[in-house]
Amino acid sequence: MIHKIEINEFIELSKSFTVLDVRSPGEYAHAHIPQAYSLPLFTDDERKVVGTAYKQQSKQDAVKIGLDYFGVKMRKMVEEVEALQAELKKSEERTVIVHCWRGGMRSGGVAWLLDLYGFKVYQLIGGYKAYRNWALAQFSKEYPINVLGGYTGSGKTEVLHELKKSGAHILDIEAIACHKGSAFGGFGMVQPSQEMFENTLALQLAGIDATEENRIWVEDESRRIGDVNLPAIFFNTMQLAPLYFVDIPFNERLTHIVSAYSKHKKEELVNAIIRIQKRLGGQDTKSAINALLENDYKSSFGILLRYYDKHYGKSLVTREKSGIPLHQISLATVDAVANSRHLVH
């Protein structure tokens, strides 16, 4: 018997059971439900053939073509699910959740096969589309948020994770975006699609049981983080939340920045500087690059840090004028452990 479930029950059950996404590899690669495993019923080309037949011929013709593709894959799909369950050490439970795009024929076919074989199978009503609607709805909810601010080089991400160790709720948006926010923030990272970013952000946000006494800490971010954007309504929630601004001396931050970024290839650093040359200005761009090429990282990053300080300072003034609670905390060094204590005591 196949158990059909609505999205809210799916969210709960997915914490315990394996989720199988039977859409095509291309659909999965673009965006999927976090922690779902790809078990495509059709290849991208096969999906295209079936879809064309459905539109131009009939549903029955499309089903027959689909069965031709599906029939030869049945044993392999069952064995793949068995292997996955063994790898995840879930062989004993023999329970899976299956979904496709809209909860239709593809997930229905795979659910039938796995049920026939002996798995306990849940099928998501509405499929991935139902998850997307659920995900987008999470951003409209009210959340008790504290925003951790500070000039570039203040070690805010490190402080965020120290807060987590002390029992605080955190949402590491930069980790979800696979980008640290500045022109230099994408080194060595591959960003998700906008849709995948939203999918992960929504699931992590919904999984936090925050209260007024134990609020969610997030890092102060621009709406755009590399190539992805924070959902407008959630970004607005962040903008209206209390801001805790850690004020650390320039030279301390400069030392921290040089330590973090001097290990990267000069070509990467130069290209990052060039990306902001219009805002940085011709002379400062030239000076920063020349200093970098001469191995004078401190002078180069000093120019860049002053640019980012000026940019952030403007947004700080806007924040102050808005009347939103602003707590400025003067700290001596970039010490994540010590600085996190100043925020929770």
Sine and cosine of phi, psi and omega as CSV:
sin_phi,cos_phi,sin_psi,cos_psi,sin_omega,cos_omega
0.00,0.00,0.78,-0.63,0.03,-1.00
-1.00,-0.03,0.78,-0.63,-0.02,-1.00
-0.99,-0.13,0.91,-0.41,0.02,-1.00
-1.00,0.01,0.75,-0.66,-0.11,-0.99
-0.79,-0.61,0.50,-0.86,0.08,-1.00
-0.99,0.12,0.18,-0.98,-0.15,-0.99
-0.87,0.48,-0.64,0.77,-0.04,-1.00
-0.91,0.40,-0.63,0.78,0.06,-1.00
-0.93,0.36,-0.59,0.81,0.05,-1.00
-0.86,0.52,-0.71,0.70,-0.02,-1.00
-0.84,0.54,-0.67,0.74,0.01,-1.00
-0.94,0.34,-0.74,0.67,-0.05,-1.00
-0.92,0.40,-0.50,0.87,-0.03,-1.00
-0.92,0.40,-0.27,0.96,0.06,-1.00
-0.95,0.30,-0.37,0.93,-0.08,-1.00
-0.93,-0.38,-0.51,0.86,-0.14,-0.99
-0.89,-0.45,0.38,-0.92,-0.02,-1.00
-0.94,0.34,0.76,-0.65,0.03,-1.00
-0.98,-0.22,0.80,-0.60,-0.02,-1.00
-0.93,-0.38,0.86,-0.50,0.02,-1.00
-0.99,-0.13,0.94,-0.35,-0.09,-1.00
-0.99,-0.11,0.20,0.98,0.09,-1.00
-0.93,0.36,0.11,-0.99,-0.04,-1.00
-0.94,0.34,0.34,-0.94,0.00,-1.00
-0.83,0.56,-0.61,0.79,0.00,-1.00
-0.92,0.40,-0.65,0.76,0.04,-1.00
-0.89,0.45,-0.69,0.72,-0.01,-1.00
-0.90,0.43,-0.69,0.73,-0.04,-1.00
-0.90,0.44,-0.58,0.81,0.01,-1.00
-0.91,0.41,-0.74,0.67,0.04,-1.00
-0.14,-0.99,0.56,-0.83,0.01,-1.00
-0.48,-0.88,0.09,-1.00,0.07,-1.00
-0.96,0.29,0.80,-0.61,-0.01,-1.00
-0.79,0.61,0.68,-0.73,0.02,-1.00
0.97,0.26,0.06,1.00,0.10,-0.99
-0.98,0.19,0.54,-0.84,0.02,-1.00
-0.97,-0.24,0.61,-0.79,-0.02,-1.00
-0.99,0.15,0.86,-0.51,0.09,-1.00
-0.72,-0.70,0.95,0.30,-0.15,-0.99
-0.92,0.39,0.77,-0.64,0.10,-0.99
-0.95,0.31,-0.65,0.76,0.01,-1.00
-0.83,-0.55,0.49,-0.87,0.21,-0.98
-0.95,0.32,0.14,-0.99,0.04,-1.00
-0.87,0.49,-0.68,0.74,0.00,-1.00
-0.92,0.38,-0.65,0.76,0.02,-1.00
-0.90,0.44,-0.66,0.75,0.03,-1.00
-0.86,0.51,-0.66,0.76,0.00,-1.00
-0.90,0.44,-0.67,0.74,0.00,-1.00
-0.90,0.44,-0.72,0.70,0.00,-1.00
-0.90,0.44,-0.68,0.73,-0.01,-1.00
-0.90,0.44,-0.63,0.77,0.03,-1.00
-0.91,0.42,-0.67,0.74,0.03,-1.00
-0.89,0.45,-0.62,0.78,-0.01,-1.00
-0.89,0.45,-0.68,0.73,-0.06,-1.00
-0.98,0.21,-0.66,0.75,-0.14,-0.99
-0.99,-0.10,-0.35,0.94,-0.02,-1.00
-0.91,-0.42,-1.00,-0.01,0.02,-1.00
-0.32,-0.95,0.25,-0.97,0.06,-1.00
-0.87,0.49,-0.66,0.75,-0.04,-1.00
-0.89,0.45,-0.67,0.74,0.04,-1.00
-0.89,0.45,-0.66,0.75,0.00,-1.00
-0.90,0.45,-0.68,0.73,0.01,-1.00
-0.88,0.47,-0.68,0.73,0.00,-1.00
-0.88,0.47,-0.69,0.73,0.03,-1.00
-0.89,0.45,-0.68,0.73,0.02,-1.00
-0.87,0.49,-0.63,0.77,0.01,-1.00
-0.91,0.41,-0.57,0.82,0.07,-1.00
-0.87,0.49,-0.67,0.74,0.02,-1.00
-0.94,0.33,-0.68,0.74,-0.11,-0.99
-0.94,0.34,-0.65,0.76,-0.11,-0.99
-0.82,0.58,-0.70,0.71,-0.06,-1.00
-0.97,0.23,-0.17,0.99,-0.05,-1.00
-0.98,-0.20,-0.13,0.99,-0.17,-0.98
-0.83,0.56,-0.80,0.61,-0.03,-1.00
-0.88,0.48,-0.70,0.71,-0.02,-1.00
-0.88,0.48,-0.63,0.78,-0.01,-1.00
-0.92,0.40,-0.68,0.74,0.03,-1.00
-0.88,0.48,-0.71,0.71,-0.02,-1.00
-0.92,0.39,-0.56,0.83,0.03,-1.00
-0.91,0.40,-0.65,0.76,0.03,-1.00
-0.92,0.38,-0.65,0.76,0.06,-1.00
-0.87,0.50,-0.70,0.72,-0.01,-1.00
-0.91,0.42,-0.64,0.76,0.01,-1.00
-0.90,0.43,-0.71,0.70,0.01,-1.00
-0.88,0.48,-0.61,0.79,0.03,-1.00
-0.92,0.39,-0.67,0.74,0.01,-1.00
-0.89,0.46,-0.62,0.79,0.00,-1.00
-1.00,0.09,0.01,1.00,-0.03,-1.00
0.86,0.51,0.67,0.74,0.03,-1.00
-0.85,-0.52,0.36,0.93,-0.08,-1.00
-0.87,0.50,-0.58,0.82,-0.09,-1.00
-0.94,0.34,-0.58,0.82,-0.09,-1.00
-0.96,0.27,-0.53,0.85,0.03,-1.00
0.74,0.67,0.69,0.72,0.02,-1.00
-0.82,-0.58,0.74,-0.67,0.00,-1.00
-0.67,-0.74,0.35,-0.94,0.11,-0.99
-0.89,-0.46,0.75,-0.67,-0.07,-1.00
-0.88,-0.47,0.65,-0.76,0.11,-0.99
-0.53,-0.85,0.43,-0.90,0.15,-0.99
-0.83,-0.56,-0.55,-0.83,-0.06,-1.00
-0.97,0.26,-0.75,0.66,-0.04,-1.00
-0.83,-0.56,0.21,0.98,-0.02,-1.00
0.97,0.24,0.53,0.85,-0.09,-1.00
-0.97,-0.24,-0.76,-0.65,-0.18,-0.98
-0.92,0.39,-0.61,0.79,-0.06,-1.00
-0.91,0.41,-0.78,0.63,0.02,-1.00
-0.93,0.37,-0.55,0.84,0.04,-1.00
-0.88,0.47,-0.67,0.74,0.00,-1.00
-0.91,0.41,-0.72,0.69,-0.02,-1.00
-0.94,0.35,-0.63,0.78,0.05,-1.00
-0.87,0.50,-0.68,0.73,0.04,-1.00
-0.86,0.51,-0.72,0.69,-0.03,-1.00
-0.88,0.47,-0.75,0.66,-0.05,-1.00
-0.93,0.36,-0.57,0.82,0.08,-1.00
-0.91,0.41,-0.68,0.73,0.02,-1.00
-0.87,0.50,-0.61,0.79,-0.04,-1.00
-0.96,0.28,-0.42,0.91,0.03,-1.00
0.82,-0.58,0.10,1.00,0.10,-1.00
-0.98,0.19,0.49,-0.87,0.23,-0.97
-1.00,0.09,0.84,-0.55,-0.17,-0.99
-0.85,-0.53,0.77,-0.63,0.17,-0.98
-0.96,-0.29,0.66,-0.75,0.03,-1.00
-0.87,-0.50,0.80,-0.60,-0.03,-1.00
-0.97,0.25,0.88,-0.48,0.07,-1.00
-0.93,0.36,0.79,-0.61,-0.01,-1.00
1.00,0.03,-0.20,0.98,0.10,-0.99
0.85,0.53,-0.46,-0.89,-0.03,-1.00
-0.85,0.52,-0.55,0.83,0.00,-1.00
-0.87,0.49,-0.62,0.79,0.04,-1.00
-0.90,0.43,-0.62,0.78,0.04,-1.00
-0.91,0.41,-0.66,0.75,-0.01,-1.00
-0.88,0.48,-0.68,0.73,0.03,-1.00
-0.89,0.45,-0.64,0.77,0.04,-1.00
-0.90,0.44,-0.71,0.71,-0.03,-1.00
-0.87,0.49,-0.74,0.67,-0.03,-1.00
-0.90,0.44,-0.53,0.85,0.00,-1.00
-0.93,0.36,-0.42,0.91,-0.02,-1.00
-0.90,0.43,-0.48,0.88,-0.08,-1.00
-0.97,0.25,-0.25,0.97,-0.01,-1.00
-1.00,0.01,-0.14,0.99,-0.03,-1.00
-0.98,0.20,0.33,-0.94,0.04,-1.00
-1.00,0.00,0.71,-0.70,0.00,-1.00
-0.76,-0.65,0.65,-0.76,0.10,-1.00
-0.98,0.20,0.96,-0.27,-0.13,-0.99
-0.87,-0.50,0.64,-0.77,0.25,-0.97
-0.91,-0.41,0.71,-0.70,0.00,-1.00
-0.97,-0.24,0.79,-0.62,0.04,-1.00
-1.00,-0.10,0.92,-0.40,-0.02,-1.00
-0.92,-0.40,0.12,-0.99,0.00,-1.00
0.39,-0.92,0.45,-0.89,0.02,-1.00
-0.90,0.44,0.34,-0.94,0.02,-1.00
-0.80,0.59,0.68,-0.73,0.02,-1.00
1.00,-0.02,0.12,0.99,-0.03,-1.00
-0.99,0.13,-0.09,1.00,0.01,-1.00
0.96,0.29,0.59,0.80,-0.09,-1.00
-0.90,0.44,-0.64,0.77,-0.01,-1.00
-0.90,0.44,-0.66,0.75,0.03,-1.00
-0.90,0.44,-0.65,0.76,0.05,-1.00
-0.89,0.46,-0.66,0.75,0.00,-1.00
-0.83,0.56,-0.70,0.72,-0.04,-1.00
-0.96,0.26,-0.45,0.89,0.13,-0.99
-0.94,0.35,-0.58,0.82,0.08,-1.00
-0.88,0.48,-0.65,0.76,0.03,-1.00
-0.88,0.48,-0.66,0.75,0.01,-1.00
-0.88,0.47,-0.48,0.88,-0.01,-1.00
-1.00,0.08,0.02,1.00,0.05,-1.00
0.97,-0.26,0.03,1.00,-0.01,-1.00
-0.98,0.17,0.42,-0.91,0.12,-0.99
-0.99,0.12,0.70,-0.71,0.08,-1.00
-0.73,-0.69,0.40,-0.92,0.14,-0.99
-0.77,-0.64,0.95,-0.30,-0.04,-1.00
-1.00,0.04,1.00,0.04,-0.09,-1.00
-0.91,0.42,-0.61,0.79,-0.02,-1.00
-0.91,0.41,-0.58,0.82,0.05,-1.00
-0.91,0.40,-0.63,0.78,0.02,-1.00
-0.92,0.38,-0.62,0.78,-0.01,-1.00
-0.98,0.19,-0.22,0.98,-0.09,-1.00
0.81,0.58,0.73,0.68,-0.02,-1.00
-0.27,-0.96,0.63,-0.78,-0.05,-1.00
-1.00,-0.08,0.12,0.99,0.20,-0.98
0.98,-0.18,-0.57,0.82,-0.02,-1.00
-1.00,-0.07,-0.02,-1.00,0.05,-1.00
-0.89,0.46,-0.33,0.94,-0.03,-1.00
-0.99,-0.17,0.05,1.00,-0.19,-0.98
-0.99,0.11,-0.05,1.00,-0.07,-1.00
-0.96,-0.27,0.13,0.99,-0.05,-1.00
-0.86,0.52,0.80,-0.59,0.08,-1.00
0.95,0.31,0.23,0.97,-0.05,-1.00
-0.84,-0.54,0.50,-0.87,0.10,-1.00
-0.89,-0.46,0.89,-0.46,-0.06,-1.00
-0.98,0.20,0.52,-0.86,0.09,-1.00
-0.96,0.26,0.19,-0.98,0.14,-0.99
-0.92,0.39,0.29,-0.96,0.05,-1.00
-0.83,0.56,-0.67,0.74,-0.03,-1.00
-0.91,0.42,-0.66,0.75,0.00,-1.00
-0.93,0.36,-0.62,0.78,0.07,-1.00
-0.84,0.54,-0.73,0.68,0.01,-1.00
-0.91,0.42,-0.65,0.76,0.01,-1.00
-0.86,0.52,-0.72,0.69,-0.03,-1.00
-0.95,0.32,-0.68,0.73,0.01,-1.00
-0.86,0.52,-0.71,0.70,-0.02,-1.00
-0.89,0.45,-0.69,0.72,-0.05,-1.00
-0.92,0.40,-0.66,0.75,0.02,-1.00
-0.92,0.38,-0.64,0.77,0.00,-1.00
-0.89,0.45,-0.71,0.70,-0.02,-1.00
-0.92,0.40,-0.42,0.91,-0.04,-1.00
-0.99,0.13,-0.05,1.00,-0.01,-1.00
-1.00,-0.09,0.85,-0.53,0.00,-1.00
-1.00,-0.06,0.96,0.29,-0.10,-0.99
-1.00,0.08,0.42,-0.91,0.07,-1.00
-0.69,-0.72,0.12,-0.99,0.06,-1.00
-0.89,0.46,-0.50,0.87,0.00,-1.00
-0.99,0.15,-0.45,0.89,0.01,-1.00
-0.75,-0.66,0.99,0.12,-0.13,-0.99
-0.99,0.14,0.18,-0.98,0.02,-1.00
-1.00,0.00,0.84,-0.55,0.08,-1.00
-1.00,-0.01,0.77,-0.64,0.11,-0.99
-0.77,-0.64,0.43,-0.90,0.05,-1.00
-0.99,0.14,0.61,-0.80,0.03,-1.00
-0.90,0.43,0.82,-0.57,-0.07,-1.00
-0.75,-0.67,0.46,-0.89,0.28,-0.96
-0.95,0.31,0.31,-0.95,0.01,-1.00
-0.90,0.43,-0.60,0.80,-0.01,-1.00
-1.00,-0.03,0.80,-0.61,0.03,-1.00
-0.83,-0.55,0.99,-0.12,-0.11,-0.99
0.91,0.42,-0.87,-0.49,-0.04,-1.00
-0.98,-0.19,0.07,1.00,0.02,-1.00
-0.89,-0.45,0.35,-0.94,-0.02,-1.00
-0.84,-0.55,0.65,-0.76,0.15,-0.99
-0.91,0.41,0.65,-0.76,0.08,-1.00
-0.82,0.58,0.71,-0.71,-0.15,-0.99
-0.82,0.57,-0.69,0.72,-0.08,-1.00
-0.94,0.34,-0.57,0.82,0.04,-1.00
-0.96,0.27,-0.60,0.80,0.06,-1.00
-0.88,0.48,-0.63,0.77,0.04,-1.00
-0.90,0.44,-0.62,0.79,0.07,-1.00
-0.87,0.49,-0.67,0.74,0.04,-1.00
-0.90,0.43,-0.65,0.76,-0.03,-1.00
-0.91,0.41,-0.44,0.90,-0.03,-1.00
-1.00,-0.07,-0.05,1.00,-0.05,-1.00
-1.00,0.10,0.41,-0.91,0.07,-1.00
-0.84,0.54,0.68,-0.73,-0.01,-1.00
-0.95,-0.31,0.81,-0.59,0.08,-1.00
-0.96,-0.29,0.96,-0.26,-0.14,-0.99
-0.99,-0.16,0.91,-0.42,0.03,-1.00
-1.00,0.01,0.87,-0.50,-0.08,-1.00
-0.97,-0.25,0.96,-0.30,-0.07,-1.00
-0.89,-0.46,0.66,-0.75,-0.04,-1.00
-0.80,0.61,0.54,-0.84,-0.05,-1.00
-0.81,0.59,-0.76,0.65,-0.08,-1.00
-0.91,0.42,-0.55,0.83,0.06,-1.00
-0.90,0.43,-0.68,0.73,0.00,-1.00
-0.93,0.36,-0.61,0.80,0.01,-1.00
-0.89,0.45,-0.68,0.73,0.04,-1.00
-0.87,0.49,-0.66,0.75,0.00,-1.00
-0.91,0.42,-0.68,0.74,-0.01,-1.00
-0.91,0.41,-0.71,0.70,0.01,-1.00
-0.86,0.50,-0.68,0.74,0.00,-1.00
-0.89,0.46,-0.63,0.78,-0.07,-1.00
-0.97,0.23,-0.61,0.79,-0.16,-0.99
-0.96,-0.29,-0.25,0.97,-0.03,-1.00
-0.93,0.38,-0.27,0.96,0.00,-1.00
-0.97,0.22,-0.23,0.97,-0.03,-1.00
-0.99,0.16,0.35,-0.94,0.00,-1.00
-0.90,0.44,0.61,-0.79,-0.01,-1.00
-0.87,0.48,-0.58,0.82,0.00,-1.00
-0.87,0.50,-0.66,0.75,0.03,-1.00
-0.90,0.44,-0.68,0.74,-0.03,-1.00
-0.92,0.39,-0.68,0.73,0.02,-1.00
-0.88,0.47,-0.71,0.70,0.01,-1.00
-0.88,0.48,-0.60,0.80,0.03,-1.00
-0.92,0.39,-0.63,0.77,0.04,-1.00
-0.90,0.44,-0.68,0.74,0.01,-1.00
-0.88,0.47,-0.55,0.83,0.00,-1.00
-0.89,0.46,-0.43,0.90,-0.02,-1.00
-0.93,-0.36,0.28,0.96,-0.12,-0.99
-0.90,0.45,-0.53,0.85,0.01,-1.00
-0.90,0.44,-0.62,0.78,0.01,-1.00
-1.00,0.09,-0.52,0.86,-0.02,-1.00
-0.96,0.29,-0.56,0.83,-0.04,-1.00
0.99,-0.17,0.52,-0.85,-0.09,-1.00
-0.87,0.50,-0.73,0.69,-0.06,-1.00
-0.92,0.39,-0.72,0.70,0.00,-1.00
-0.92,0.40,-0.58,0.82,0.05,-1.00
-0.88,0.47,-0.74,0.67,0.00,-1.00
-0.89,0.46,-0.71,0.70,-0.03,-1.00
-0.90,0.43,-0.66,0.75,-0.01,-1.00
-0.91,0.41,-0.67,0.75,-0.01,-1.00
-0.93,0.37,-0.70,0.71,0.00,-1.00
-0.87,0.48,-0.69,0.72,0.02,-1.00
-0.88,0.47,-0.64,0.77,0.00,-1.00
-0.90,0.44,-0.71,0.71,-0.01,-1.00
-0.91,0.41,-0.39,0.92,0.03,-1.00
-1.00,-0.07,0.20,0.98,0.00,-1.00
0.91,0.40,0.32,0.95,0.06,-1.00
-1.00,-0.08,0.96,0.28,-0.08,-1.00
-0.89,0.46,-0.59,0.81,-0.06,-1.00
-0.89,0.45,-0.69,0.72,0.02,-1.00
-0.93,0.38,-0.66,0.75,-0.01,-1.00
-0.89,0.46,-0.78,0.62,-0.03,-1.00
-0.95,0.31,-0.38,0.93,0.09,-1.00
-0.90,0.44,-0.66,0.75,0.04,-1.00
-0.89,0.45,-0.70,0.71,-0.03,-1.00
-0.93,0.38,-0.62,0.78,-0.02,-1.00
-0.92,0.40,-0.63,0.78,0.05,-1.00
-0.90,0.44,-0.58,0.81,0.05,-1.00
-0.90,0.43,-0.75,0.66,-0.02,-1.00
-0.92,0.39,-0.56,0.83,0.06,-1.00
-0.89,0.46,-0.67,0.74,0.01,-1.00
-0.90,0.44,-0.69,0.73,0.00,-1.00
-0.90,0.44,-0.72,0.70,-0.02,-1.00
-0.94,0.35,-0.58,0.82,0.00,-1.00
-0.86,0.51,-0.61,0.79,0.02,-1.00
-0.90,0.43,-0.68,0.73,0.01,-1.00
-0.93,0.36,-0.49,0.87,0.03,-1.00
-0.93,0.38,-0.65,0.76,0.04,-1.00
-0.89,0.46,-0.69,0.72,0.04,-1.00
-0.87,0.50,-0.65,0.76,0.00,-1.00
-0.90,0.44,-0.68,0.73,-0.01,-1.00
-0.90,0.44,-0.65,0.76,-0.02,-1.00
-0.93,0.37,-0.40,0.92,-0.05,-1.00
-0.97,0.26,-0.27,0.96,0.00,-1.00
1.00,0.08,0.07,1.00,0.03,-1.00
-0.96,0.29,0.66,-0.75,-0.03,-1.00
-0.79,0.62,0.80,-0.60,-0.01,-1.00
-0.78,-0.63,0.87,-0.49,0.00,-1.00
-0.92,-0.39,0.93,-0.38,0.00,-1.00
-0.99,-0.11,0.78,-0.62,-0.07,-1.00
-0.83,-0.55,0.92,-0.39,-0.01,-1.00
-0.99,0.12,0.82,-0.58,-0.03,-1.00
-0.79,-0.61,0.45,-0.89,-0.13,-0.99
-1.00,0.06,-0.59,0.81,-0.11,-0.99
-0.64,-0.77,0.16,-0.99,0.09,-1.00
-1.00,0.00,0.99,0.11,-0.01,-1.00
-0.80,-0.61,0.98,-0.19,-0.14,-0.99
-0.87,0.50,-0.66,0.75,-0.03,-1.00
-0.90,0.44,-0.78,0.62,-0.02,-1.00
-0.91,0.41,-0.66,0.75,-0.06,-1.00
-0.94,0.35,-0.52,0.85,0.04,-1.00
-0.91,0.41,-0.53,0.85,0.00,-1.00
-0.92,0.40,-0.53,0.85,0.03,-1.00
-0.91,0.41,-0.41,0.91,-0.05,-1.00
-1.00,0.06,-0.43,0.90,-0.07,-1.00
-0.96,-0.27,-0.03,1.00,0.02,-1.00
-0.89,-0.46,0.00,0.00,0.00,0.00
